[in-house]
């Protein structure tokens, strides 16, 4: 993914996984690593459909049997295995994933993400940034088994 995070250029590696435990559509992850290969940021979109169109992101969980598409954002510290800050979707914002291409022959999903996150209310004590805004996050992911 290439886009803007709080007005700055943002690049993240994208991949996918089945939506567990309910297998409702699939999950898409975008991760940022430092020069040492340690995970630093993670955007998770879950219950993403493999169909062209504009889809709203909602405040939900990946463990709920519903059709709502959800999203979370984390910052990571130490050697890439400790969650530093947790962020939840800011519900009044217009949070969307636009699927531009869903190629069922080559299993390619192409789209754009726009989402605003606020620091999780249970994680405000040591947070450096209280709002994460992802704009024009363009991605193309190959879905493989």
Secondary structure, DSSP 8 states (H G I E B T S, - for coil): -EEEETTEEEE-EEEEEE-TTT--SEEEEEEEE-TTS-EEEEEEEEEE-SSSEEEEEES--TTS-SS-EEEEEEEEETTTTEEEEEEEE-TTS--EEEEEEEETTTTEEEEEEEEEEEE-GGG-TT-S-SEEEEEEEEEEEE---
